[in-house]
Amino acid sequence: MTPVDVLILGASGYGGGELLRWLSLHPAVMTIRGTARSHAGKPFHAQHPNLRGLVEGTFEAAPDWAALAESPHPVLFSALPHGELRKQWSEFEAAWEAHGLADRLTVIDLSADFRLDPAWIYGLVDWKPERMTGATRIANPGCFATALQLALLPLAQWKPAFIAVTAATGSSGSGAAPSDTAHHPTRANDFRAYKMLGHQHEAEVLRTLAAEGWEAPLSFVPQSAPMVRGIFATAQFPLPAGMDEAALKAHYETFYRDRFFVRTVEGSPRVAATTGSAFADLGVAARHGHGAVMVALDNLGKGMAAQAVQNLNLALGLPEWTGLKAAGGWPV
């Protein structure tokens, strides 16, 4: 197994903390460093108390490219806020060239900066995973985009005339910085929609479905739910003539039969069953010519950091479950 050394940019946020947790369990990862300017010099557990005694290290003010260049296989994860990696990209490329990293560094970005950039591999691991082999520039999908694409990709061969999707997300999707949308007193006992019919993740979804030959008539309404972690998405659509629930379920089971981290369940999936894991659970329903597909996943796990580690595994030619074959706690 190729030894890997990792640097995480923006390691103090929720995504950075999840990367630290998962990568500390990865058998190929030899060392992990992380940057966070506002927390420089503090131990990782100062921001991520669950990692106390498990993940040693301190936040660094700036990336140490010279140290990373000593690795036989250097890997960079960026968990910076949207726009930050792209803003610093030219500066970073110059530093990588100077340190002999330009052609050796694997970069996996968790932000939206490069998801629509054709020079980057779009890291939806359950869609044509062979695309990841040997990739060195990987744009990790958005959390909503992951759930929606898992629900909709199996429908591309039928091209339904209409798709209506609602999806509820937990407050951690807004990031670690306090905001009106994540402030507990205004969210804990409320439920509301936002960015109705205009969420930024739609572009990722529509591009992938177009690559499958389907200009999907998607109508998407995201919702803010009173939970910390998780996404629950429901897609509704007209069924092909004669298709019943058993046939719809069999179709999804066949489509994802080789995808370890997509589980087909009876009835409704449950967000709590995926919390803290790399799994996405999927259920279906059908009646009177109408179909529904429901997907539950952890927005910080399968929707973010765990999928990023899956991408690393596939890029390195490792089994996708390396370092990830674990369930979350139950009950949550």
Residue pairs with C-beta under 8 A, 6 or more apart in sequence:
1 27
1 28
1 318
2 28
2 72
2 73
2 316
3 28
3 30
3 71
3 72
3 73
4 26
4 28
4 29
4 30
4 71
4 73
4 74
4 75
4 312
4 316
5 29
5 30
5 31
5 32
5 68
5 70
5 71
5 73
5 74
5 75
6 23
6 29
6 31
6 32
6 33
6 75
6 76
6 77
7 32
7 33
7 34
7 35
7 63
7 64
7 68
7 74
7 75
7 76
7 77
8 16
8 19
8 20
8 23
8 32
8 33
8 34
8 35
8 76
8 77
8 78
8 79
9 34
9 35
9 63
9 76
9 77
9 78
9 79
9 80
9 85
10 16
10 35
10 36
10 78
10 79
10 80
10 81
10 84
11 17
11 19
11 20
11 34
11 35
11 36
11 44
11 59
11 79
12 34
12 36
12 38
12 39
12 47
12 59
12 176
13 79
13 81
13 175
13 176
14 172
14 175
14 176
14 300
15 79
15 110
15 300
15 304
15 305
16 34
16 36
16 79
17 47
17 48
17 50
17 51
18 300
18 301
18 304
18 305
18 306
19 77
19 79
19 305
19 308
19 309
20 32
20 34
20 44
20 48
20 51
20 55
21 48
21 50
21 51
21 54
21 55
21 305
22 278
22 305
22 306
22 309
22 323
22 324
23 29
23 32
23 309
23 323
24 32
24 51
24 54
24 55
25 323
25 324
25 326
26 309
26 322
26 323
27 322
27 323
28 316
28 318
28 322
28 323
29 323
30 71
31 71
32 55
32 57
33 57
33 60
33 64
33 67
33 68
34 44
34 57
34 59
34 60
35 59
35 60
35 61
35 62
35 63
36 47
36 59
36 60
37 61
37 62
39 46
39 47
39 59
40 58
40 59
40 60
40 61
41 58
41 59
41 61
42 58
42 59
43 56
43 57
43 58
43 59
44 51
44 55
44 56
44 57
44 58
44 59
45 51
45 52
45 53
45 55
46 59
47 59
47 176
48 55
63 92
63 95
65 95
65 96
65 98
65 99
65 101
66 99
68 74
68 76
68 99
68 101
68 105
69 99
69 100
69 101
73 104
73 106
73 316
74 101
74 104
74 105
74 106
75 105
75 106
75 107
75 108
75 312
76 105
76 106
76 107
76 108
77 108
77 109
77 110
77 308
78 84
78 85
78 107
78 108
78 109
78 110
78 111
79 110
79 111
79 305
80 111
81 111
81 175
82 111
82 112
82 113
83 111
83 113
84 111
84 113
85 92
85 109
85 111
85 113
85 114
86 113
86 114
93 102
95 101
96 102
96 105
105 136
106 135
106 136
106 138
106 312
106 315
106 316
107 136
107 137
107 138
108 123
108 138
108 140
108 308
108 311
108 312
108 315
109 120
109 138
109 139
109 140
110 140
110 304
110 305
110 308
112 142
112 200
113 139
114 120
114 137
114 139
115 122
115 139
115 140
115 141
115 142
115 145
115 203
115 204
116 203
116 204
116 207
117 139
119 137
120 137
120 138
120 139
121 131
121 132
121 135
121 137
121 138
121 139
122 131
122 139
122 141
122 204
122 207
122 208
123 132
123 138
123 139
123 140
123 141
123 307
123 308
123 311
124 141
124 145
124 146
124 149
124 208
125 132
125 261
125 307
125 310
125 311
125 314
125 320
126 150
126 153
126 256
126 259
126 261
126 262
126 280
127 149
127 153
127 208
129 314
129 320
132 138
132 311
132 314
132 315
133 314
133 315
133 317
134 315
134 317
135 311
135 314
135 315
136 315
138 308
138 311
138 315
140 304
140 307
140 308
140 311
141 149
141 204
141 303
141 307
142 200
142 201
142 204
142 303
143 169
143 173
143 201
143 231
143 297
143 299
143 300
143 303
143 304
144 167
144 169
144 199
144 201
144 220
144 222
144 231
144 233
144 303
145 201
145 204
145 205
146 280
146 297
146 302
146 303
146 307
147 167
147 231
147 233
147 280
147 295
147 297
147 303
148 165
148 167
148 201
148 205
148 218
148 220
148 233
148 235
148 295
149 204
149 205
149 208
149 209
150 262
150 280
150 282
150 295
150 297
151 165
151 233
151 235
151 282
151 293
151 294
151 295
152 163
152 165
152 205
152 209
152 216
152 218
152 235
152 293
153 208
153 209
153 212
153 255
154 251
154 252
154 255
154 256
154 293
155 163
155 214
155 235
155 237
155 293
156 209
156 212
156 213
156 214
156 216
158 240
159 213
159 214
159 216
160 217
160 237
160 238
161 217
161 238
162 217
162 219
162 237
162 238
163 216
163 217
163 218
163 219
163 235
163 236
163 237
164 219
164 235
164 236
164 237
165 218
165 219
165 220
165 221
165 233
165 234
165 235
165 236
166 220
166 221
166 222
166 223
166 233
166 234
167 220
167 221
167 222
167 223
167 231
167 232
167 233
167 234
168 191
168 222
168 223
168 224
168 225
168 231
168 232
168 233
169 222
169 223
169 224
169 225
169 230
169 231
169 299
170 225
170 227
170 228
170 229
170 230
170 231
170 299
171 181
171 182
171 184
171 187
171 224
171 227
171 228
172 182
172 228
172 229
172 299
172 300
173 231
173 299
174 181
174 182
175 182
180 186
181 187
181 194
181 224
187 224
187 226
188 226
189 226
190 224
190 226
191 223
191 224
191 225
191 226
192 223
192 224
193 221
193 222
193 223
193 224
194 222
194 223
194 224
195 222
196 221
196 222
197 219
197 220
197 221
199 220
199 222
202 218
202 220
205 216
205 218
205 220
206 215
206 216
206 218
209 215
209 216
209 218
210 216
225 232
227 271
229 271
229 275
229 276
229 298
229 299
229 300
229 301
230 271
230 272
230 274
230 275
230 296
230 297
230 298
230 299
231 271
231 295
231 296
231 297
231 298
231 299
231 303
232 269
232 271
232 294
232 295
232 296
233 294
233 295
233 296
234 292
234 293
234 294
235 292
235 293
235 294
235 295
236 290
236 291
236 292
237 290
237 291
237 292
238 289
238 290
238 291
239 248
239 286
239 289
239 290
239 291
241 289
243 286
243 291
244 286
245 284
245 285
245 286
245 287
248 284
248 286
248 291
248 293
249 264
249 284
252 264
252 282
252 284
252 293
253 264
256 262
256 264
256 282
260 320
260 321
261 278
261 279
261 280
261 302
261 306
261 310
261 320
261 321
261 324
262 279
262 280
262 282
263 279
263 280
263 281
263 282
264 281
264 282
264 283
264 284
265 281
265 282
265 283
266 283
267 283
268 283
268 294
269 281
269 282
269 283
269 294
269 295
269 296
270 281
270 296
271 296
271 297
271 298
272 330
272 331
272 332
273 279
273 281
273 296
273 328
273 330
274 280
274 281
274 296
274 297
274 298
274 301
274 302
274 328
275 298
275 301
275 328
275 329
275 332
276 298
276 301
276 327
276 328
276 329
276 332
277 298
277 301
277 302
277 306
277 326
277 327
277 328
278 301
278 302
278 306
278 307
278 309
278 310
278 321
278 324
278 326
279 297
279 301
279 302
279 327
280 295
280 296
280 297
280 302
281 295
281 296
281 297
282 293
282 294
282 295
282 296
283 293
283 294
284 291
284 292
284 293
284 294
285 291
285 292
285 294
286 292
297 303
298 306
298 328
301 307
301 328
306 324
309 323
309 324
310 320
310 324
313 319
313 320
313 321
313 322
313 323
313 324
314 320
